[in-house]
Amino acid sequence: MIETLIKKETKENPLANPVNGKRPVKIFSGRANIPLAKEICDYLNLSLGKINISPFADGELYVQVEESVRGCDVFLIQPTCTPVNENIMELLIVLDALKRASAEKITVVMPYYGYGRQDRKAAGREPITAKLVADLLSRAGTNRILALDLHATQIMGFFDVLVDHLFATPVLVEHIKSLNLKDIVVVSPDVGGVTRARAFAKKLNDAPIAILDKRRPVDKHNTVEVINIIGQIKGKTCIMVDDMIDTAGTITQGAALLAKEGAKEVLACSTHAVLSGPAKERIDKSPITTLIVTNSIPVPPERKPNKLKVLSVAGILAEAIKRIHLDDSVSEMFA
């Protein structure tokens, strides 16, 4: 059970009351996902740091850290989700303010890493924006990055600072197990997600996996065509696993094909619920019975499908924050 791994701090709180020469911990948040930041603070028995973020008349941001951070171990929480460009700029400005306020160490906690999908050049004269964002964060003053389910693991190598890569798998798997499903097959939406699907299946008592064969036109974004299934899914409960769902084209086309080929039930799991454009309508009209996501990204009511189930990753992020501060192992959380 995830609760046996992630324990809320007690009265002897080493973060709020540092011992053995440790620096005091302070947690701040941008405006992208304040509810998640508050939940993380609740796990750690800490108060969310006071900060003023407000726009000037022309849209530029004014930021002031409203409490001392001199000599502190600061964790700054900000997923760079929609509106991506505004949230990235806000993150950089707050980071600069903390650095200039003499924070001893700053860890940027990114439950969602925007621009993570552009991690290579798929065609000529394209940028690699995942590397660009990494460079911006490094130059702005972060000492460490704490990320959750990066779109590609090579993004860790884009940084000149330490990166801790967390996974939402324990939270998602625990929920799946609670459903007591029978005859499970874990389905990867494409060949690139096989490693993720295999790791997920291993946690579900070594369940078998299947792979969807899809094609994506080079000159079209958010457009895919699912054309084949590799693996046995007839009469099975299929669990589609991906790191994010954006317009839901891949996941709903895949679900339709699985149902057509005889799947008994189709569920979908994803860490990041981007849910852009037609995603809500597509999911509600699809054969998917439940879409299970996390709160790494806030989903406004108008974009929430009726089939949505949201799980919290606050415990995982809080435990990682505690371990980083105390110089304990983060990787042991997923052993």
Long-range contacts (C-beta under 8 A, 24 or more apart in sequence): 1-174, 2-170, 2-171, 2-174, 2-315, 2-316, 3-315, 5-170, 5-319, 5-333, 6-43, 6-315, 6-316, 6-318, 6-319, 7-319, 8-42, 8-43, 8-44, 8-45, 9-43, 9-44, 9-45, 9-322, 10-45, 13-44, 13-45, 13-46, 14-322, 14-325, 14-326, 15-44, 15-45, 15-46, 15-322, 15-325, 16-44, 16-45, 16-46, 22-73, 22-325, 22-326, 23-71, 23-72, 23-73, 23-104, 23-105, 24-71, 24-72, 24-73, 25-72, 25-73, 25-74, 25-75, 25-321, 25-325, 26-67, 26-69, 26-72, 26-73, 26-74, 26-75, 26-103, 27-74, 27-75, 27-76, 27-77, 27-321, 28-65, 28-74, 28-75, 28-76, 28-77, 28-94, 28-98, 29-76, 29-77, 29-78, 30-76, 30-77, 30-78, 30-87, 30-90, 30-91, 30-94, 31-87, 31-90, 32-78, 32-79, 32-80, 32-81, 32-87, 32-90, 32-298, 33-77, 33-78, 33-79, 33-81, 33-111, 33-295, 33-296, 33-297, 33-298, 35-295, 35-298, 36-77, 36-79, 36-111, 36-295, 36-296, 36-298, 36-312, 36-313, 36-314, 36-317, 37-77, 39-295, 39-312, 39-314, 40-77, 40-109, 40-314, 40-317, 40-318, 40-321, 42-314, 43-314, 43-315, 43-318, 43-319, 44-318, 44-321, 44-322, 49-74, 51-94, 51-97, 53-90, 53-94, 61-89, 61-90, 61-93, 63-90, 63-93, 63-94, 63-97, 64-97, 65-94, 65-97, 65-98, 65-101, 68-101, 69-98, 69-101, 69-102, 69-103, 70-101, 70-102, 70-103, 70-104, 71-102, 71-103, 71-104, 72-103, 72-104, 72-105, 73-103, 73-104, 73-105, 73-107, 73-325, 74-98, 74-103, 74-104, 74-105, 74-106, 74-107, 75-106, 75-107, 75-109, 75-146, 75-321, 76-106, 76-107, 76-108, 76-109, 76-142, 77-109, 77-111, 77-317, 78-108, 78-109, 78-110, 79-110, 79-111, 79-112, 79-113, 79-114, 79-296, 79-297, 80-110, 80-112, 80-113, 80-114, 80-115, 80-133, 81-112, 81-114, 81-272, 81-274, 81-297, 81-298, 82-274, 82-276, 82-297, 84-114, 84-115, 87-114, 88-114, 88-115, 88-133, 88-136, 91-137, 92-136, 92-137, 92-140, 95-137, 95-140, 95-141, 95-142, 96-140, 96-141, 98-141, 99-140, 99-141, 105-143, 105-144, 106-141, 106-142, 106-143, 106-144, 107-142, 107-143, 107-144, 107-145, 107-146, 107-321, 107-324, 108-137, 108-142, 108-144, 108-145, 108-146, 109-146, 109-317, 109-321, 110-145, 110-146, 110-147, 110-148, 111-148, 111-296, 111-297, 111-313, 111-317, 112-148, 112-244, 112-272, 112-296, 112-297, 113-147, 113-150, 113-151, 113-155, 116-150, 116-151, 116-152, 116-155, 117-151, 119-151, 119-152, 119-154, 119-155, 119-158, 122-218, 123-218, 123-219, 130-155, 130-158, 131-158, 134-158, 134-159, 134-160, 137-161, 144-324, 146-317, 146-320, 146-321, 146-324, 148-271, 148-296, 148-313, 148-316, 148-317, 149-243, 149-244, 149-271, 149-272, 149-296, 150-243, 151-243, 151-244, 164-320, 164-324, 164-330, 166-316, 166-317, 166-320, 166-330, 166-333, 166-334, 167-334, 168-271, 168-294, 168-296, 168-311, 168-313, 168-316, 169-199, 169-200, 169-203, 169-334, 170-203, 170-316, 170-333, 170-334, 171-294, 171-311, 171-312, 171-313, 171-315, 171-316, 172-200, 172-241, 172-269, 172-271, 172-292, 172-294, 172-311, 173-200, 173-203, 173-204, 175-292, 175-309, 175-311, 176-204, 176-239, 176-267, 176-269, 176-292, 177-204, 181-237, 181-239, 181-265, 181-267, 182-237, 183-235, 183-236, 183-237, 183-264, 184-236, 184-237, 184-239, 185-209, 185-210, 185-231, 185-232, 185-233, 185-236, 185-237, 185-238, 185-239, 185-263, 186-210, 186-239, 186-241, 187-211, 187-212, 187-231, 187-233, 187-238, 187-239, 187-240, 187-241, 187-254, 187-258, 188-212, 188-240, 188-241, 189-214, 189-226, 189-240, 189-241, 189-242, 189-250, 189-251, 189-254, 190-214, 190-250, 193-241, 193-242, 193-243, 196-241, 196-242, 196-243, 197-241, 200-239, 200-241, 200-269, 204-239, 208-232, 210-238, 212-250, 212-254, 212-257, 214-250, 214-253, 214-254, 222-246, 222-247, 222-249, 222-276, 222-277, 223-249, 224-249, 224-250, 224-253, 225-253, 226-250, 226-253, 226-254, 226-257, 229-257, 229-258, 229-261, 233-258, 233-261, 233-262, 233-263, 234-261, 234-262, 234-263, 235-262, 235-263, 235-264, 236-263, 236-264, 237-263, 237-264, 237-265, 237-266, 237-267, 238-263, 238-264, 238-265, 238-266, 238-267, 239-267, 239-268, 239-269, 240-266, 240-267, 240-268, 240-269, 240-288, 241-268, 241-269, 241-270, 242-268, 242-269, 242-270, 243-270, 243-271, 243-272, 244-270, 244-271, 244-272, 244-273, 244-274, 245-270, 245-272, 245-273, 245-274, 245-275, 245-279, 245-291, 245-293, 246-274, 246-275, 246-276, 246-279, 247-276, 247-277, 247-278, 247-279, 247-282, 248-275, 248-278, 248-279, 248-282, 248-283, 248-286, 249-282, 251-283, 251-286, 251-288, 251-291, 252-282, 252-283, 252-285, 252-286, 252-288, 255-286, 255-287, 255-288, 256-286, 256-287, 258-287, 259-287, 263-287, 265-289, 267-291, 267-292, 268-292, 269-293, 271-296, 271-313, 272-296, 272-297, 273-297, 273-299, 273-308, 273-310, 275-299, 275-303, 275-304, 275-305, 279-303, 279-305, 280-304, 280-305, 283-307, 283-308
